Structure formats: structure tokens, C-alpha cells
Amino acid sequence: MTVLERIDELRKMRGWSVNYLAMEAMLTQSTLNNLYIRGAEPKISTLRSICDALGVTLTEFFSGMEGEAEEDTTASGEIRKRISGLSDEQKNALLIFLRAFQDK
């Protein structure tokens, strides 16, 4: 899997267009469109912005590329996968729920 394929995977999981990702990552639409047209790897600063917008760390981004052949089928793996597709607001709501659940 290439970096662009991984970006697409995460973007599509959220139902985002390339232009919406550009807006969320505070990049110009032409920056992302040019990456796709040229099939180029983004600069690390661009990739950081994309990861921030997608709500994943660089480690999570690249571990998803490596783990393609070895999908984590455990409950923890499924939880991680589902959380990565949530918005920040949804993640905060889940965190509040988990804290309340664990305090009982």
C-alpha cells in the first residue's frame, strides 16, 4: 500500500472528498490534487497536516500500511479501527462514556 492509498483509505472511511480533506488539513485543494495527479509522496509536513485532520498519529498512519496483511481481528483491533473513523466530537463523547463506565 502506498502513502496515497493509505490517505485514500482513511479519507474514504470518513466519507470525505479530497477537497474536504484539504480543507480539514488546512491545505490548498491544489496541493492534494497535485499529489494525486503526479502520484507523488507528500512532504512530511503535509502528511502531518493530513494525519492531524484525520485524527491519526503518524505511527497509526504507517502501522495501518504495514498491518494490511495481518489484520488485527481481536476486539482491541476492532475498537482501534472503529475509533480511527470517528470525528473529534465523537471521540470526546466516547471518552466521557468510557470514563463513566470505568468509574462504576
C-alpha positions in Angstrom: 0.0 0.0 0.0 1.3 3.4 -0.9 1.1 6.6 1.2 -1.6 8.0 -1.1 -3.6 4.7 -1.0 -3.4 4.9 2.9 -4.6 8.5 2.8 -7.5 7.4 0.5 -8.4 4.5 2.8 -8.6 6.8 5.8 -10.4 9.6 3.9 -13.0 7.2 2.5 -13.6 5.6 5.9 -14.8 9.0 7.0 -16.8 9.7 3.8 -14.6 12.7 2.9 -13.8 14.0 -0.5 -10.3 15.1 -1.4 -11.4 18.7 -1.2 -12.9 18.2 2.2 -9.7 16.6 3.5 -7.7 19.6 2.1 -10.0 22.0 4.0 -9.7 20.0 7.2 -5.9 19.7 6.9 -5.7 23.4 6.1 -4.1 22.7 2.8 -4.9 24.1 -0.6 -7.1 21.8 -2.8 -4.4 22.1 -5.5 -1.8 20.7 -3.1 -3.7 17.4 -2.6 -4.9 17.3 -6.2 -1.4 17.6 -7.5 -0.2 14.7 -5.2 -2.9 12.5 -6.8 -2.2 13.7 -10.4 1.6 13.2 -10.0 1.3 10.1 -7.8 3.8 11.8 -5.5 4.6 11.2 -1.9 3.6 14.2 0.3 6.2 16.1 2.3 6.3 15.1 6.0 4.8 18.5 6.9 1.9 17.9 4.5 1.4 14.3 5.8 1.4 15.6 9.4 -1.4 18.0 8.5 -3.3 15.3 6.8 -2.9 12.9 9.8 -4.0 15.7 12.2 -7.1 16.3 10.1 -7.8 12.5 10.0 -7.3 12.2 13.7 -4.4 9.7 13.5 -0.8 9.9 14.5 2.0 9.3 12.0 2.6 6.0 13.8 -1.0 4.9 13.4 -0.9 6.0 9.8 2.1 3.9 9.0 1.2 1.0 11.2 -2.0 0.7 9.1 0.0 0.3 6.0 2.2 -2.4 7.5 -0.7 -4.3 9.1 -2.6 -4.7 5.8 -1.6 -8.4 5.5 -2.0 -9.1 9.2 -5.4 -7.5 10.1 -5.9 -7.4 13.9 -9.1 -9.4 14.4 -9.1 -9.0 18.2 -11.7 -6.9 20.0 -9.0 -4.3 20.7 -8.1 -4.2 17.0 -11.7 -3.6 16.0 -12.1 -0.9 18.6 -8.9 0.9 17.3 -10.2 0.7 13.7 -13.6 2.0 14.6 -12.2 4.8 16.7 -10.0 6.0 13.9 -13.1 6.7 11.8 -14.7 9.0 14.5 -14.7 12.8 14.5 -13.1 14.6 17.4 -16.5 15.3 18.8 -17.4 11.6 18.7 -14.1 10.6 20.3 -14.7 13.0 23.1 -18.2 11.6 23.7 -16.8 8.1 23.7 -14.1 9.1 26.2 -16.8 10.5 28.5 -18.7 7.3 28.2 -15.7 5.1 28.9 -14.7 7.2 32.0 -18.2 6.9 33.4 -18.3 3.2 32.6 -14.9 2.5 34.3 -15.7 4.6 37.4 -18.6 2.3 38.4 
